Amino acid sequence: MGYTIVALKEKILEMYPEIQDNGINLSLTFDEQKDAYIVRLSKGGHELSTHLDKADADECMNGVKCVHLGVQIGEFIKNFSATG
Protein backbone atom coordinates (compact mmCIF):
# COMPACT_ATOMS: atom_id res chain seq x y z
CA MET A 1 0.00 0.00 0.00
CA GLY A 2 1.42 3.36 -0.97
CA TYR A 3 0.98 6.45 1.19
CA THR A 4 3.13 9.21 2.58
CA ILE A 5 4.22 9.87 6.15
CA VAL A 6 2.11 13.04 6.02
CA ALA A 7 -0.99 11.03 5.04
CA LEU A 8 -0.35 8.52 7.84
CA LYS A 9 0.10 11.32 10.37
CA GLU A 10 -3.16 12.94 9.24
CA LYS A 11 -4.95 9.60 9.54
CA ILE A 12 -3.60 9.00 13.07
CA LEU A 13 -4.68 12.51 14.12
CA GLU A 14 -8.12 11.87 12.61
CA MET A 15 -8.49 8.53 14.42
CA TYR A 16 -7.09 9.82 17.72
CA PRO A 17 -8.33 13.44 18.07
CA GLU A 18 -7.31 13.39 21.73
CA ILE A 19 -3.72 13.97 20.56
CA GLN A 20 -4.50 17.49 19.36
CA ASP A 21 -7.21 18.03 21.99
CA ASN A 22 -4.48 17.69 24.65
CA GLY A 23 -1.88 19.81 22.83
CA ILE A 24 0.41 16.87 22.13
CA ASN A 25 2.85 17.03 19.22
CA LEU A 26 3.01 13.99 16.94
CA SER A 27 5.91 13.23 14.63
CA LEU A 28 6.60 10.21 12.43
CA THR A 29 9.67 8.81 10.74
CA PHE A 30 10.19 5.52 8.93
CA ASP A 31 12.93 3.15 10.10
CA GLU A 32 13.88 0.97 7.14
CA GLN A 33 15.86 -1.48 9.29
CA LYS A 34 12.84 -2.16 11.51
CA ASP A 35 10.34 -1.80 8.62
CA ALA A 36 8.27 0.28 11.02
CA TYR A 37 7.25 3.86 11.65
CA ILE A 38 8.66 5.55 14.73
CA VAL A 39 5.90 7.53 16.42
CA ARG A 40 6.96 10.31 18.78
CA LEU A 41 4.53 12.05 21.09
CA SER A 42 5.79 15.10 22.94
CA LYS A 43 4.48 17.78 25.25
CA GLY A 44 6.14 20.09 27.73
CA GLY A 45 9.55 18.44 27.60
CA HIS A 46 8.11 14.93 27.89
CA GLU A 47 8.46 12.51 25.01
CA LEU A 48 7.32 9.01 24.22
CA SER A 49 8.62 7.03 21.26
CA THR A 50 6.96 3.86 20.06
CA HIS A 51 6.87 1.97 16.82
CA LEU A 52 4.06 1.22 14.43
CA ASP A 53 4.73 -1.82 12.26
CA LYS A 54 4.20 -1.35 8.53
CA ALA A 55 1.29 -3.83 8.62
CA ASP A 56 -0.37 -1.86 11.44
CA ALA A 57 0.18 1.39 9.54
CA ASP A 58 -1.45 -0.17 6.48
CA GLU A 59 -4.49 -1.13 8.59
CA CYS A 60 -4.58 2.37 10.09
CA MET A 61 -4.76 3.82 6.57
CA ASN A 62 -7.70 1.47 5.94
CA GLY A 63 -9.53 2.87 9.00
CA VAL A 64 -8.62 0.16 11.50
CA LYS A 65 -7.48 1.58 14.83
CA CYS A 66 -4.18 0.25 16.12
CA VAL A 67 -4.78 -0.96 19.68
CA HIS A 68 -1.10 -0.77 20.68
CA LEU A 69 -0.77 2.82 19.46
CA GLY A 70 -4.07 3.78 21.11
CA VAL A 71 -2.85 2.41 24.45
CA GLN A 72 0.43 4.35 24.14
CA ILE A 73 -1.45 7.55 23.31
CA GLY A 74 -3.80 7.01 26.26
CA GLU A 75 -0.91 6.47 28.67
CA PHE A 76 0.91 9.56 27.44
CA ILE A 77 -2.22 11.68 27.86
CA LYS A 78 -2.86 10.25 31.31
CA ASN A 79 0.70 10.97 32.44
CA PHE A 80 1.38 14.31 30.79
CA SER A 81 -1.84 16.07 29.77
CA ALA A 82 -1.75 18.35 32.81
CA THR A 83 1.86 19.41 32.16
CA GLY A 84 3.54 21.79 29.78
C-alpha positions in Angstrom: 0.0 0.0 0.0 1.4 3.4 -1.0 1.0 6.5 1.2 3.1 9.2 2.6 4.2 9.9 6.1 2.1 13.0 6.0 -1.0 11.0 5.0 -0.4 8.5 7.8 0.1 11.3 10.4 -3.2 12.9 9.2 -5.0 9.6 9.5 -3.6 9.0 13.1 -4.7 12.5 14.1 -8.1 11.9 12.6 -8.5 8.5 14.4 -7.1 9.8 17.7 -8.3 13.4 18.1 -7.3 13.4 21.7 -3.7 14.0 20.6 -4.5 17.5 19.4 -7.2 18.0 22.0 -4.5 17.7 24.6 -1.9 19.8 22.8 0.4 16.9 22.1 2.9 17.0 19.2 3.0 14.0 16.9 5.9 13.2 14.6 6.6 10.2 12.4 9.7 8.8 10.7 10.2 5.5 8.9 12.9 3.1 10.1 13.9 1.0 7.1 15.9 -1.5 9.3 12.8 -2.2 11.5 10.3 -1.8 8.6 8.3 0.3 11.0 7.3 3.9 11.6 8.7 5.5 14.7 5.9 7.5 16.4 7.0 10.3 18.8 4.5 12.1 21.1 5.8 15.1 22.9 4.5 17.8 25.3 6.1 20.1 27.7 9.5 18.4 27.6 8.1 14.9 27.9 8.5 12.5 25.0 7.3 9.0 24.2 8.6 7.0 21.3 7.0 3.9 20.1 6.9 2.0 16.8 4.1 1.2 14.4 4.7 -1.8 12.3 4.2 -1.4 8.5 1.3 -3.8 8.6 -0.4 -1.9 11.4 0.2 1.4 9.5 -1.5 -0.2 6.5 -4.5 -1.1 8.6 -4.6 2.4 10.1 -4.8 3.8 6.6 -7.7 1.5 5.9 -9.5 2.9 9.0 -8.6 0.2 11.5 -7.5 1.6 14.8 -4.2 0.3 16.1 -4.8 -1.0 19.7 -1.1 -0.8 20.7 -0.8 2.8 19.5 -4.1 3.8 21.1 -2.9 2.4 24.5 0.4 4.3 24.1 -1.4 7.6 23.3 -3.8 7.0 26.3 -0.9 6.5 28.7 0.9 9.6 27.4 -2.2 11.7 27.9 -2.9 10.2 31.3 0.7 11.0 32.4 1.4 14.3 30.8 -1.8 16.1 29.8 -1.8 18.4 32.8 1.9 19.4 32.2 3.5 21.8 29.8 
